[in-house]
Amino acid sequence: MRITNLNPREDIGASCWHLELEGHGLLMDAGVHPKLSGREALPRFGVIRDGVVDTIAITHCHHDHVGSLPVAIRHFPDAHVMMSELSYFIVERVLHNSVNVMKRQRDELGIADYPFYTHRELDDIAYLFQGYKYNREIEWAGQKRVPPGSQSPTLEFFDAGHALGSAGLMVRGEHETLFYTGDVCFGDQTLLKGARFEDIKADVLILETTRGAREVPAGFTRRHEAERLASEIQRVIERRGNVLIPTFALGRTQEILAQLALMIREGKLSEQPIYIGGLGRVFTEIYDLQAHRVHRNHSSLSLHEALNLVVLDRKQLDNMKLKGSRLFVVTAGMMTEHTPAHELALRLVEDEKQAIFFVGYADPDTPAGRLRAAEHGETFHFSESGGNLTRHCDLQEFDLTAHANRDELLEFVGQVSPHTVILGHGDQEARAWFAGEIAKKHPKMKVLQPGPEECVEA
């Protein structure tokens, strides 16, 4: 078994792994790096130009896992694409939106490489996409490559509990097995229930390490965080301030909207319009429509019926006066330039009456990360277009993550009992924590941390 890391940098970036197993090749994920631009943000597909790729398997539809899928297909035109059936309902919308975003960034930021692909190219390759139910074992290798009498490798999707359609991948060969967690959440969120990774055993485990550097405080509960969020939102509204909650359009938006709906139902938050982005609205509709297919809480809760959702367009945002109390749940979670969250933040950061509440991960090198690190009254560099700002707004963080905490993942390592663990999707400090703890608890396990373009034997 040979595994190559195609992420262009040693951090949470363009998730992409190439697996060579018994003469067959599987590409697991094809993301784009959220902090890089142009071709530097793409996985290093060229490293395996002479290698085999029979199939591309996608764990979920966040851009850092799926954003370069059309480019991967261009590199490997004979490959077909597999994903969960719930991701199948989402993937084309995600990628078509990515084309629009890249066109805008080309015009606004002068990034000549954009777009990586066109709407027409997406339409032309969509027939390659195949969706499968969870817990169904599927042959993925080209049949002509399987020697007579040999067993074809298989792939199985397991519900990862991270976002709609998210999956861990179990790859079974004739002699070896591998499990790739993708992004996973073991605890229940507001809507989605935790991952169903029970009884998984594998020879090799590729493990996400996002929260490896973050210790869970004693006595922490998600319920308490949600109640704190409701209380703080109501407090800001009562003083006639605005609340901005930057989120990712898929997953975080729907989880926060569900939390707000429950707050209103329980009388903890006053009823009011909630402003969201257009893509967030699309995915919210899909969450509502597919509720009966999903392992979730509150399966009868329709977000569109429970909430007064208002799509915030750019013209409305530019003309809106922020003197009253409004609640914004808008993209992007990292406050990327020229997104609604970025533009709203520019208007809120220096006003002590306003509030910005973070409910998920923000990379330290993004506008959101720099804002989160700023102390009250501190002047900091927000972004190239936004320049320097002085933080006077109320800024708080609420741990409502969609990622497993490090202790849960460490316990999962013991459950899987692999002979080799490959660490990825985390910064150096996060991976170092896992490497040290695995060595202490499971000294016979081999721990590998392949760098960009590095191939390892497992």
C-alpha positions in Angstrom: 0.0 0.0 0.0 1.5 3.4 -1.1 -0.1 6.6 0.0 0.8 10.1 -1.3 -0.1 13.4 0.3 -1.1 15.9 -2.5 -1.9 18.8 -0.2 0.4 21.7 -1.3 1.2 22.7 2.3 1.6 21.1 5.7 -1.6 22.4 7.2 -5.4 22.2 6.8 -5.6 22.8 3.1 -6.4 21.1 -0.1 -7.2 17.7 1.1 -6.2 15.1 -1.4 -4.6 11.6 -0.9 -3.6 9.1 -3.6 -3.8 5.4 -2.6 -2.1 2.7 -4.6 -3.5 -0.7 -3.6 -2.9 -4.0 -5.4 -2.3 -2.4 -8.7 -5.2 0.0 -8.5 -5.3 3.7 -7.8 -7.8 5.7 -5.7 -7.8 9.5 -5.3 -9.4 10.4 -2.0 -10.8 14.0 -2.0 -9.8 16.8 -4.4 -9.9 20.1 -2.5 -8.5 23.6 -2.9 -6.4 25.4 -0.3 -8.4 28.1 1.4 -5.4 30.4 2.1 -3.8 30.1 -1.3 -4.9 31.6 -4.6 -4.5 30.6 -8.2 -2.8 27.3 -9.1 -0.9 27.3 -5.9 -4.1 26.4 -4.1 -4.5 23.1 -6.1 -3.4 19.6 -5.0 -0.2 18.4 -6.7 -1.9 16.1 -9.1 1.2 16.1 -11.3 3.1 14.0 -8.8 1.0 11.0 -9.8 0.9 11.8 -13.5 2.2 8.3 -14.4 0.2 6.6 -11.6 -3.1 4.9 -11.9 -6.4 6.6 -10.8 -9.3 4.3 -11.4 -11.7 6.3 -9.1 -12.0 9.6 -7.3 -13.9 9.3 -3.9 -15.1 12.4 -2.2 -15.7 12.5 1.6 -17.9 15.7 1.6 -18.7 18.9 -0.3 -16.7 21.5 1.5 -14.3 23.3 -0.8 -11.1 22.1 0.9 -12.2 18.5 0.0 -14.0 18.9 -3.3 -13.2 22.3 -4.9 -10.7 21.0 -7.4 -12.7 17.9 -8.5 -13.1 19.1 -12.1 -9.3 19.7 -12.3 -8.7 16.2 -11.0 -11.0 14.8 -13.7 -9.0 16.7 -16.3 -5.8 15.1 -15.0 -7.4 11.6 -14.8 -10.1 11.5 -17.5 -10.6 7.7 -17.2 -11.6 7.9 -13.5 -15.2 7.9 -12.3 -16.3 9.7 -9.2 -17.9 8.3 -6.1 -19.5 10.0 -3.1 -22.4 9.5 -0.7 -25.9 10.0 -2.2 -26.4 13.1 0.0 -23.3 14.6 -1.4 -24.5 13.8 -4.8 -27.5 16.2 -4.3 -25.1 19.0 -3.3 -21.8 18.7 -5.3 -22.9 20.4 -8.6 -24.3 23.4 -6.7 -21.1 23.7 -4.8 -18.9 23.6 -7.9 -21.1 25.9 -10.0 -21.0 28.4 -7.2 -17.2 28.0 -7.1 -17.1 29.1 -10.7 -19.0 32.3 -9.9 -16.7 33.0 -7.0 -13.6 32.5 -9.0 -14.8 34.7 -11.8 -15.5 37.5 -9.3 -12.1 37.0 -7.8 -10.5 37.1 -11.2 -12.1 40.5 -11.9 -11.7 42.0 -8.4 -8.3 40.6 -7.4 -6.7 40.1 -10.8 -6.1 36.3 -10.4 -5.5 35.3 -14.0 -5.7 31.5 -13.2 -9.4 31.8 -12.4 -11.7 30.1 -13.0 -10.1 26.7 -12.9 -13.1 25.3 -14.7 -16.3 26.6 -16.4 -20.0 26.0 -15.9 -20.1 24.1 -19.3 -17.2 21.9 -18.2 -19.1 21.0 -15.1 -22.2 20.1 -17.1 -20.1 17.9 -19.4 -18.5 15.9 -16.5 -21.5 15.6 -14.2 -22.4 12.2 -15.7 -19.3 10.8 -14.0 -20.7 11.5 -10.5 -22.2 8.6 -8.7 -23.9 8.7 -5.3 -24.1 5.7 -2.9 -25.9 5.0 0.3 -23.9 4.7 3.5 -22.8 1.2 4.5 -22.9 -0.3 1.0 -19.7 -2.0 -0.2 -18.9 -1.1 -3.8 -16.2 -2.3 -6.2 -14.2 0.7 -7.4 -11.3 -0.6 -9.4 -11.6 -1.0 -13.2 -12.6 -4.5 -13.9 -10.2 -5.0 -16.7 -7.3 -4.5 -14.2 -8.3 -7.3 -11.9 -6.4 -10.5 -12.5 -8.5 -13.6 -13.0 -9.3 -15.2 -9.6 -8.4 -12.0 -7.7 -10.8 -9.9 -5.6 -11.6 -6.4 -6.7 -10.9 -3.7 -4.1 -14.0 -2.2 -2.5 -15.1 1.1 -1.0 -17.7 1.8 1.7 -19.0 5.1 2.9 -19.7 5.6 6.6 -21.7 8.5 8.0 -19.2 11.0 9.4 -21.7 13.4 11.1 -19.7 16.5 10.0 -22.1 18.0 7.4 -24.8 16.8 5.1 -23.4 13.8 3.1 -20.1 13.7 4.9 -18.4 10.3 5.0 -15.4 8.3 6.1 -14.0 5.9 3.6 -13.3 2.2 4.1 -11.1 0.7 1.4 -10.8 -3.0 1.4 -8.2 -4.9 -0.7 -7.6 -8.6 -1.0 -4.9 -8.4 1.7 -5.0 -4.9 3.3 -7.6 -2.4 4.5 -7.5 1.4 5.0 -9.9 3.8 6.7 -9.9 7.6 5.9 -11.9 9.6 8.4 -12.3 12.7 6.3 -13.7 15.4 8.6 -15.6 13.7 11.4 -17.8 14.8 14.3 -18.5 12.1 16.9 -20.9 14.1 19.1 -24.4 15.2 18.1 -24.7 18.7 16.6 -28.0 20.6 16.7 -29.3 18.8 13.6 -26.9 16.1 12.6 -26.2 13.2 14.9 -22.7 12.0 15.5 -20.6 9.8 13.2 -21.5 6.2 12.9 -18.1 4.7 12.8 -18.9 1.7 15.1 -16.9 -1.5 14.8 -14.4 -0.1 12.2 -11.1 -2.0 12.0 -8.4 -1.3 9.5 -4.7 -1.9 8.9 -4.0 1.7 8.0 -5.9 4.8 9.3 -5.7 8.3 7.8 -6.8 10.6 10.6 -7.9 14.2 10.6 -6.2 16.2 13.4 -8.0 19.6 13.2 -8.4 20.1 16.9 -5.3 18.4 18.1 -3.9 21.5 19.7 -7.2 22.3 21.5 -7.9 20.8 24.9 -11.6 20.4 25.9 -12.3 22.4 29.1 -13.4 20.5 32.1 -17.2 20.4 32.4 -17.7 21.6 28.8 -21.1 20.8 27.1 -22.4 21.8 23.8 -25.8 22.6 25.3 -24.3 25.2 27.6 -22.5 26.8 24.7 -25.8 27.0 22.8 -27.6 28.6 25.8 -24.7 31.1 26.2 -25.1 32.0 22.5 -28.8 32.6 22.9 -28.3 34.8 25.9 -25.5 36.9 24.3 -27.5 37.4 21.0 -30.6 38.6 23.0 -28.4 40.9 25.0 -27.0 42.6 21.9 -30.4 42.9 20.3 -31.8 44.5 23.4 -29.2 47.2 23.2 -30.1 47.8 19.5 -26.9 46.3 18.2 -26.4 44.0 15.2 -25.0 40.4 15.5 -22.8 38.9 12.8 -22.2 35.2 12.8 -19.9 34.2 10.0 -20.4 30.7 8.8 -19.8 28.2 6.0 -22.7 28.0 3.6 -22.9 24.2 3.9 -23.3 22.7 7.4 -22.5 25.6 9.8 -25.3 27.8 8.4 -27.9 25.1 8.9 -26.7 24.1 12.3 -26.8 27.7 13.6 -30.2 28.3 12.0 -31.5 25.2 13.7 -30.2 26.5 17.0 -31.8 29.9 16.5 -35.1 28.2 15.6 -35.0 26.2 18.8 -34.1 29.4 20.8 -37.2 31.2 19.4 -39.4 28.2 20.0 -38.3 28.1 23.6 -38.7 31.8 24.1 -35.0 32.4 24.7 -34.7 34.7 21.6 -37.2 37.1 20.2 -38.6 36.5 16.7 -37.0 38.6 13.9 -35.8 38.3 10.4 -32.5 36.4 9.9 -30.3 37.5 7.0 -28.5 34.8 5.2 -26.5 34.4 1.9 -28.0 33.0 -1.3 -25.9 29.8 -1.2 -26.7 29.3 2.4 -30.4 29.5 1.5 -30.0 26.8 -1.2 -28.3 24.4 1.2 -30.9 25.1 3.8 -33.6 24.1 1.4 -31.7 20.9 0.7 -31.4 20.2 4.4 -35.1 20.6 4.8 -36.0 18.5 1.7 -33.6 15.6 2.6 -34.4 15.5 6.3 -36.1 12.1 5.9 -32.8 10.6 4.5 -30.5 11.9 7.2 -29.5 10.6 10.6 -30.4 13.7 12.5 -32.2 15.3 15.4 -35.4 17.4 14.9 -36.2 15.6 11.7 -39.6 17.4 11.5 -38.0 20.9 11.9 -38.2 22.8 8.7 -35.9 25.8 8.9 -37.7 27.8 6.2 -41.0 27.4 8.1 -39.6 28.0 11.5 -37.6 31.1 10.6 -38.1 34.4 8.7 -35.1 34.0 6.4 -34.1 36.9 4.2 -31.5 36.5 1.5 -29.0 39.3 1.7 -27.8 40.4 -1.7 -24.8 42.8 -2.4 -26.9 45.8 -3.3 -29.1 45.4 -0.2 -26.0 45.0 2.0 -24.4 48.2 0.5 -27.5 50.3 1.2 -28.5 48.8 4.5 -28.2 51.1 7.6 -27.0 49.2 10.6 -28.7 51.4 13.3 -31.3 48.8 14.3 -30.8 45.3 15.7 -30.3 42.7 13.0 -29.1 39.1 13.0 -26.8 38.0 10.2 -25.8 34.4 9.5 -23.7 34.8 6.4 -20.7 33.4 4.5 -17.8 33.1 4.7 -16.6 31.5 7.8 -13.0 32.8 7.2 -14.3 36.2 6.3 -12.6 36.0 2.9 -12.4 39.3 1.1 -15.5 40.5 -0.9 -17.8 38.1 0.9 -20.9 39.3 3.0 -19.1 38.4 6.3 -16.0 40.4 5.3 -18.0 43.4 4.2 -20.3 43.4 7.3 -17.3 43.1 9.6 -15.7 46.2 8.1 -18.8 48.1 9.3 -19.1 46.5 12.7 -15.6 46.0 14.0 -15.0 49.5 15.2 -18.4 50.1 16.8 -18.7 49.0 20.5 -22.5 48.5 20.1 -22.1 45.7 17.5 -21.2 42.1 18.0 -19.4 39.4 16.0 -19.8 35.9 17.3 -17.6 33.0 16.0 -19.1 29.5 16.1 -16.4 27.4 14.2 -12.9 27.2 13.0 -11.1 30.2 11.6 -7.5 29.9 10.3 -5.2 32.3 12.0 -3.9 33.7 8.7 -7.4 34.7 7.4 -9.3 37.9 8.1 -11.5 36.0 10.6 -8.4 34.6 12.3 -6.7 38.0 12.6 -9.9 39.5 14.0 -10.3 36.8 16.6 -6.8 37.3 17.8 -7.3 41.1 18.2 -7.8 42.4 21.8 -10.4 45.0 22.5 -9.0 48.4 21.5 -6.2 46.9 19.5 -5.4 48.0 15.9 -4.7 45.1 13.6 -4.4 44.3 9.9 -7.8 42.8 8.8 -7.3 42.3 5.0 -5.7 43.8 1.9 -8.9 45.5 0.9 -10.0 46.3 4.5 -6.7 47.6 5.7 -6.1 48.2 9.4 -9.0 48.3 11.9 -9.3 49.0 15.6 -11.5 46.4 17.4 -14.2 47.9 19.6 -17.0 45.5 18.9 -18.2 42.7 21.2 -16.3 39.6 20.0 -17.0 36.2 21.4 -16.3 32.6 20.5 -18.7 29.7 21.0 -17.4 26.1 20.6 -20.1 24.7 18.3 -17.6 22.9 16.1 -18.4 20.2 13.5 -15.1 18.5 14.2 -14.3 15.7 16.7 -12.3 16.7 19.7 -8.8 15.3 20.1 -9.7 12.8 22.9 -12.5 11.3 20.8 -10.2 10.8 17.9 -7.5 9.3 20.1 -10.1 6.8 21.4 -11.1 6.1 17.8 -7.4 5.2 17.0 -7.6 2.5 19.7 -10.9 1.2 18.4 -9.6 0.9 14.8 -6.3 -0.7 16.0 -4.3 0.0 12.8 -0.6 -0.9 12.5 -0.1 2.5 10.9 -1.6 5.9 11.5 -1.2 8.7 8.9 -1.8 12.2 10.3 -3.3 14.9 8.1 -5.7 17.8 8.0 -4.2 19.7 10.9 -1.4 22.1 11.7 2.0 21.1 13.0 1.1 21.5 16.7 -2.1 19.5 16.2 -0.3 16.6 14.5 2.5 16.7 17.1 0.0 16.2 19.9 -1.5 13.1 18.2 1.9 11.7 17.4 3.0 12.0 21.0 -0.2 10.6 22.5 -0.4 7.7 20.1 3.2 6.8 20.8 2.4 6.7 24.6 -0.9 4.8 24.3 0.0 2.5 21.4 3.8 2.2 21.2 3.6 -0.5 18.5 1.7 1.6 16.1 3.7 3.4 13.4 2.8 7.1 13.0 3.6 8.8 9.7 3.2 12.5 8.8 3.9 12.7 5.0 4.6 16.2 3.8 3.4 17.7 0.5 4.1 15.4 -2.5 5.6 12.8 -0.1 4.8 9.1 -0.7 4.9 6.6 2.2 4.6 2.8 2.3 2.1 1.5 4.9 
